[in-house]
Amino acid sequence: MIYHIVNSPLLTRLVLVAVSGLPFLGCQSPGAPAEKGILVAAAADLMPAFEEIGREYQKTTGTKVTFSFGSTGTLAKQIENGAPMDLFAAANIEFIEGLQKKGLIIPDTKALYARGRITLWTHAESKLQIAKLDDLTRPEVQRVGIANPEHAPYGTAAREAMQTLGIWDQVKDKMVFAENVRMALQYADTGNTDASIVALSLSLQSKGHWVLLPEELHKPLDQALAVIKDTKNEHEARRFAVFINGSQGRPIMRKYGFILPGEEPYK
């Protein structure tokens, strides 16, 4: 069986945060003029890095960047349904390519900006001493969190890593599927799971214990972005895309453990 966390104050709070963050559920009336700025749909693993990049961009250009963070698949579906995004930064290039096939992005703006890594994360005070994926098969490990692999690339990578090691069938009934990779970390941090497989970018700024997993265990998490075709802010969205991959954005991405185009992997 797959675990579902119900009647949990944590989950209730997370759902409220997720719903309130949806771009088309805001309080602004349809006819109200938009303030100067751009809206960026970004994969959940990008939260710490992109929030810092957004602050630097506003400081440099005076243009505000507002983010809608979530699982890549969910964000892609919102864009397909007409959510008013200006730029989409996905955790897997396949979702950008999928939108391109549907004519929903500006093709010449499609660009790789990073490759992600996954880690095995446990609470700093955990007594289980989970140090490798094989440890997840131990009977005392009862719940394991991953982002839902049906729509979250980091969850897909987690499942692939366990399948590569041949332990998926032994642990799949322990899985607790989170809406996105950030929530998977929160599940472990609050004790709703004994461990979670999450993004390196989130692990680096956490207070938990984590182990970097070999990237050979799963398909590459090649992350790409593109400007949305129907944006009303194409010029500014293009500028921000260049900023992410430029001299100011790249050091910030590197700080959070992302492998940048043309650079060596994080060790």
Secondary structure per residue as TSV (DSSP state, phi and psi in degrees):
chain	resnum	aa	ss	phi	psi
A	1	M	-	360.0	153.3
A	2	I	-	-98.0	131.2
A	3	Y	B	-74.5	141.3
A	4	H	-	-127.5	128.9
A	5	I	-	-86.8	118.0
A	6	V	-	-123.2	161.7
A	7	N	S	50.2	35.4
A	8	S	-	-104.3	124.5
A	9	P	H	-55.6	-37.3
A	10	L	H	-61.2	-49.7
A	11	L	H	-64.9	-39.5
A	12	T	H	-58.7	-44.8
A	13	R	H	-64.1	-41.0
A	14	L	H	-65.6	-40.5
A	15	V	H	-63.6	-41.5
A	16	L	H	-62.4	-41.8
A	17	V	H	-63.5	-44.8
A	18	A	H	-62.6	-44.5
A	19	V	H	-67.2	-41.6
A	20	S	H	-67.0	-20.1
A	21	G	T	-86.9	-7.1
A	22	L	-	-65.8	131.1
A	23	P	G	-64.0	-26.4
A	24	F	G	-96.1	11.1
A	25	L	G	-110.2	14.1
A	26	G	S	-71.3	174.5
A	27	C	S	-90.8	-8.9
A	28	Q	S	-67.0	133.7
A	29	S	-	-71.3	151.5
A	30	P	T	-55.5	-31.7
A	31	G	T	-91.0	-2.0
A	32	A	S	-73.9	139.5
A	33	P	-	-68.8	139.7
A	34	A	-	-77.9	140.8
A	35	E	-	-72.0	160.3
A	36	K	S	-62.1	124.0
A	37	G	E	156.7	177.2
A	38	I	E	-129.9	154.9
A	39	L	E	-112.1	123.9
A	40	V	E	-117.0	123.6
A	41	A	E	-86.1	124.3
A	42	A	E	-138.3	140.1
A	43	A	E	-58.5	148.4
A	44	A	G	-61.6	-28.5
A	45	D	G	-66.5	-15.9
A	46	L	G	-88.0	-5.6
A	47	M	H	-51.5	-56.0
A	48	P	H	-64.3	-40.2
A	49	A	H	-69.8	-46.4
A	50	F	H	-71.6	-33.1
A	51	E	H	-62.5	-38.7
A	52	E	H	-69.7	-42.3
A	53	I	H	-63.1	-39.9
A	54	G	H	-60.9	-40.4
A	55	R	H	-65.0	-41.2
A	56	E	H	-66.1	-38.3
A	57	Y	H	-64.9	-43.6
A	58	Q	H	-65.1	-38.3
A	59	K	H	-64.1	-36.9
A	60	T	H	-79.9	-39.8
A	61	T	H	-111.8	-18.5
A	62	G	S	84.0	0.6
A	63	T	-	-98.3	128.1
A	64	K	E	-79.7	140.2
A	65	V	E	-115.2	122.3
A	66	T	E	-107.2	133.7
A	67	F	E	-109.8	145.4
A	68	S	E	-119.0	101.9
A	69	F	E	-92.3	142.6
A	70	G	E	-178.7	-173.4
A	71	S	-	-70.6	144.7
A	72	T	H	-58.4	-43.6
A	73	G	H	-63.6	-39.9
A	74	T	H	-65.8	-43.6
A	75	L	H	-64.4	-40.8
A	76	A	H	-60.7	-41.4
A	77	K	H	-65.2	-39.2
A	78	Q	H	-61.1	-42.0
A	79	I	H	-64.0	-41.3
A	80	E	H	-60.5	-32.6
A	81	N	T	-88.0	7.0
A	82	G	T	97.7	12.0
A	83	A	-	-57.9	136.8
A	84	P	-	-80.0	62.2
A	85	M	-	-86.6	151.5
A	86	D	S	-100.4	-34.1
A	87	L	E	-143.4	145.4
A	88	F	E	-124.8	122.7
A	89	A	E	-112.3	105.7
A	90	A	-	-95.8	157.8
A	91	A	S	-86.9	-2.9
A	92	N	S	-151.7	130.6
A	93	I	H	-60.3	-23.6
A	94	E	H	-59.5	-32.4
A	95	F	H	-73.5	-34.2
A	96	I	H	-65.8	-43.3
A	97	E	H	-64.4	-35.1
A	98	G	H	-63.9	-41.6
A	99	L	H	-67.9	-34.3
A	100	Q	H	-62.8	-42.0
A	101	K	H	-61.9	-26.2
A	102	K	T	-93.8	4.9
A	103	G	T	71.4	30.0
A	104	L	-	-105.6	-0.4
A	105	I	B	-126.6	165.0
A	106	I	-	-88.5	109.2
A	107	P	G	-52.9	-39.0
A	108	D	G	-75.4	-3.4
A	109	T	G	-95.3	-7.3
A	110	K	-	-65.6	127.5
A	111	A	E	-155.3	141.7
A	112	L	E	-72.3	142.7
A	113	Y	E	-128.9	-13.8
A	114	A	E	-171.8	163.0
A	115	R	E	-122.7	130.7
A	116	G	E	-93.3	164.2
A	117	R	-	-130.2	157.0
A	118	I	E	-113.2	153.2
A	119	T	E	-132.4	159.5
A	120	L	E	-99.5	116.0
A	121	W	E	-114.6	133.6
A	122	T	E	-133.8	158.9
A	123	H	-	-64.5	144.6
A	124	A	T	-58.6	-27.0
A	125	E	T	-100.3	9.3
A	126	S	-	-65.0	138.0
A	127	K	S	-98.8	4.3
A	128	L	S	-80.7	-19.2
A	129	Q	-	51.6	59.8
A	130	I	-	-89.1	111.3
A	131	A	-	-118.7	-11.6
A	132	K	S	-151.0	162.4
A	133	L	G	-60.5	-35.2
A	134	D	G	-58.7	-26.6
A	135	D	G	-64.6	-20.4
A	136	L	G	-68.2	-16.1
A	137	T	G	-81.5	-11.6
A	138	R	S	-64.6	141.6
A	139	P	T	-61.9	-28.9
A	140	E	T	-73.3	-15.1
A	141	V	-	-87.2	107.4
A	142	Q	-	-102.1	-28.6
A	143	R	-	-137.7	135.2
A	144	V	E	-128.8	128.2
A	145	G	E	-97.8	134.7
A	146	I	E	-142.0	157.0
A	147	A	E	-66.5	147.2
A	148	N	-	-59.1	114.6
A	149	P	T	-67.1	-10.7
A	150	E	T	-73.0	-22.4
A	151	H	T	-145.0	2.6
A	152	A	-	-121.1	115.5
A	153	P	H	-56.3	-35.6
A	154	Y	H	-69.5	-29.7
A	155	G	H	-70.3	-38.6
A	156	T	H	-61.4	-43.9
A	157	A	H	-63.8	-38.7
A	158	A	H	-62.6	-45.7
A	159	R	H	-64.1	-42.8
A	160	E	H	-60.3	-40.2
A	161	A	H	-62.7	-42.1
A	162	M	H	-70.6	-34.5
A	163	Q	H	-66.5	-40.3
A	164	T	H	-60.1	-40.1
A	165	L	T	-79.7	-6.7
A	166	G	T	76.4	23.6
A	167	I	-	-111.8	-1.3
A	168	W	H	-58.4	-45.4
A	169	D	H	-62.7	-26.9
A	170	Q	H	-80.5	-25.7
A	171	V	H	-114.5	-7.7
A	172	K	G	-61.2	-29.3
A	173	D	G	-76.3	-8.2
A	174	K	G	-91.7	-7.4
A	175	M	E	-68.5	135.1
A	176	V	E	-114.8	111.2
A	177	F	E	-85.2	121.4
A	178	A	E	-95.0	158.3
A	179	E	S	-63.3	-35.4
A	180	N	S	-151.8	175.5
A	181	V	H	-68.7	-29.9
A	182	R	H	-67.5	-39.2
A	183	M	H	-66.9	-33.1
A	184	A	H	-60.3	-40.0
A	185	L	H	-67.0	-41.3
A	186	Q	H	-63.2	-34.2
A	187	Y	H	-59.8	-45.3
A	188	A	H	-69.8	-36.1
A	189	D	H	-67.1	-29.2
A	190	T	T	-101.3	3.7
A	191	G	T	86.4	6.3
A	192	N	S	-75.2	-18.9
A	193	T	S	-133.9	157.1
A	194	D	S	-78.8	-26.9
A	195	A	E	-158.9	160.5
A	196	S	E	-141.4	151.1
A	197	I	E	-102.1	117.7
A	198	V	E	-134.9	-175.2
A	199	A	E	-82.8	141.6
A	200	L	H	-56.9	-39.7
A	201	S	H	-59.5	-34.2
A	202	L	H	-80.8	-34.9
A	203	S	H	-65.2	-38.0
A	204	L	T	-62.7	-27.2
A	205	Q	T	-107.8	15.8
A	206	S	S	-99.3	174.1
A	207	K	S	-107.6	11.4
A	208	G	S	-90.5	-176.7
A	209	H	E	-99.9	134.6
A	210	W	E	-144.3	155.3
A	211	V	E	-127.5	127.8
A	212	L	E	-72.5	128.0
A	213	L	-	-92.4	144.3
A	214	P	-	-58.7	130.8
A	215	E	G	-70.6	-13.7
A	216	E	G	-69.7	-12.8
A	217	L	G	-78.6	-12.5
A	218	H	S	-147.8	165.1
A	219	K	-	-63.9	148.5
A	220	P	-	-58.6	137.9
A	221	L	E	-90.3	71.0
A	222	D	E	-79.2	114.1
A	223	Q	E	-99.0	134.3
A	224	A	E	-133.6	161.0
A	225	L	E	-132.6	166.5
A	226	A	E	-165.1	152.8
A	227	V	E	-82.7	136.5
A	228	I	B	-75.3	137.3
A	229	K	T	-58.4	-41.3
A	230	D	T	-89.1	12.6
A	231	T	-	-59.9	145.6
A	232	K	S	-94.8	1.2
A	233	N	-	-129.5	47.5
A	234	E	H	-58.7	-45.2
A	235	H	H	-59.3	-47.5
A	236	E	H	-70.5	-35.6
A	237	A	H	-64.8	-39.7
A	238	R	H	-63.5	-42.8
A	239	R	H	-60.4	-42.1
A	240	F	H	-68.6	-37.4
A	241	A	H	-60.1	-43.1
A	242	V	H	-66.6	-37.7
A	243	F	H	-61.1	-42.5
A	244	I	H	-59.2	-42.6
A	245	N	T	-91.8	9.2
A	246	G	S	-101.7	-167.4
A	247	S	T	-67.3	-21.2
A	248	Q	T	-94.4	-33.8
A	249	G	H	-79.7	-38.7
A	250	R	H	-61.1	-43.0
A	251	P	H	-60.9	-33.5
A	252	I	H	-70.3	-43.5
A	253	M	H	-61.2	-41.4
A	254	R	H	-62.4	-38.5
A	255	K	H	-60.5	-30.3
A	256	Y	T	-95.6	18.0
A	257	G	T	86.0	6.9
A	258	F	-	-76.1	142.0
A	259	I	B	-84.2	124.0
A	260	L	-	-95.2	152.0
A	261	P	T	-52.1	125.4
A	262	G	T	86.4	3.6
A	263	E	S	-118.5	166.0
A	264	E	-	-79.2	153.6
A	265	P	-	-63.4	154.9
A	266	Y	-	-66.5	137.8
A	267	K	-	-109.4	360.0
